[in-house]
């Protein structure tokens, strides 16, 4: 049986995959919120409220 093939390394591959996934999600959210006419600050404020980190 052939050894497993890794793109970077056994440890770095999952970290790289999570980074790519989070980056893709952030870009999609930014694009969709921009289409709705919201600024980046408004998007961040909505995100903070949703996860319970609002200042008020």
C-alpha positions, 0 to 999 in steps of 0.5 A: 500500500502506498503511503498517504500523499500530503500537499504540505505535511500531515499537520499543515494540510488541515490547517491550510484547509481551514484557512482556505475555507474561512477565507472563502467564507469571509470573501463570500460574506463581504461580497453579499453584504456589499451587494446589499449596500452595507459597509464593512463596519456594518457587516462587522457589527451584525456579526458581533450581534449574532455571536453575542459580542455586541457592545450594548 
